Amino acid sequence: MTPSEHYPAPRLFLDGEWTDGTSGRRQPVLNPATGRVIGEVPHASAADLDRAVAAAARAFPAWAALGAGGRGPILHRAEALIRERAAEIARIATLEQGKPVAESRAEVMRAAGTLSYYAEEARRAYGRIIPGDPGTLLTVRHAPVGPVAAFVPWNFPAGGPLRKLSPALAAGCTLVIKYSEETPATACAIIRALEVAGLPPGVVNLVFGDPPMISQTLIADPRIRMVAFTGSVPVGKQIAGLAAQVMKPSLMELGGHAPVIVCADADPVLAARRSAAGKFANAGQVCTAPSRFLVHETLFDRFAEAVVAEARALRVGNGLADGVTMGPMANPRRIEAMERMVADALARGARLLTGGKRIGNEGFFFEPTVLADVPPEAEIMQVEPFGPVAPLRRFADLDAAMAEANATPYGLAAYGFTRSAATAERLVAGFEAGILSINHTGGSVHEAPSGGVKESGHGREGGPEGLHSYLYAKRVSHRLE
Ligand code: NAD
């Protein structure tokens, strides 16, 4: 093993202690670039989960009482530590998730910024004084909801946990966080930075294990007051159902199947270049990835040619190697899904413009793929691909394209390319989605909310809305005489 393949052993973090837990069970962690086992992650037992929840409940009153001003310095210090350690954390993220190490590093740096953004935003969680009856002081104040059970998937090993941890901690909540068993060591590195920065024991507890057992146990526990989940729509429905049974608020960041409408007045080459950047980032394993391309018929051939050129220019390989611009899929399930969706589209009459198959048999690599004239009934037009496959369709009428864009149960992201401000506003008004981008496919920012409508979920992460997801309003009416 070369030094760059050293993989730190992932552990549970319970009440301020790193431990392998008491279940005796473990599961292997694979490097998706080789398919080989690089480590093992311990599974939490029911007793470990109880310890985690007890710690989060015990730590909550003091953490909440610190106030935003008391919590902020710890979050700022953790951010500085994560930035200092970014190269090492990025290397670990690439080893276990696969994305190019430059992409991992950019993710670590960007995600670290959520800590300071929320440390400051929490200082602005203003209440209000409502004038009216002079004998009664009527105010609205915001209080942290309490201990949170958070569930985070594998596609953003650093960004995923920090999108939950930063607003929840800044708001004054404590957490039990179940992170993906497939990419566990990045979360350990991030939580280690919080620990070194001075986070009191019990404020954050990290668990891995059997996902249904953990979610059922944590959500049913009366000491847990809120549920935050990122993942697929089917699992999100199960989690939201469990939360509903015990009337707990839930924040659901689920899948998407983002349409891209390329209007007749757009620059087809620029639209293709920017669409491809969004499509193939993280090998397409992004909930907001552009994933259904509806292109005006007058531009279709030029757009398709330019997307194909972008796809062929990608250098697919081990994310730790120099010059690689697209890594492997994170797990073999994605390879199977890509093979199935491509075969289904071709069987229904789509044309393969480039790619279409697995690369080699070591690791989980799939060719950047472009399909043209994919019929709307193909699986890839209905179900989010979560992989590096771009299905293209042509349209003649913008209203029909909008109707098609909205014709799935998803409503997360949507993209449009046009040089007309009026057409852009028509797209913005018409798209049924929570995250809209015009003339680019750039990612999320700390200052603004992200989240979906329809089956893509409810609640928001990012911006002041993301902080308020972890706060509840108290109306206080105080008779002065
Ligand atoms: P999956 O739905 O089985 O798992 C997704 C995540 O949910 C994993 O981290 C898993 O550990 C967790 N999970 C699964 N069952 C759970 C349960 N009962 N309780 C708590 N957590 C549970 O799917 P997968 O094969 O890992 O990923 C593929 C699909 O997941 C993709 O097609 C995509 O739709 C979705 N996904 C979405 C995001 C996102 O950012 N919204 C991220 C990763 C995966």
Residues whose N, C-alpha, C, O or C-beta is under 5 A from the ligand:
A	BS01	NAD	F151 V152 P153 W154 N155 S180 P211 P212 S215 T230 G231 S232 V235 E253 L254 G255 C287 R333 E384 F386
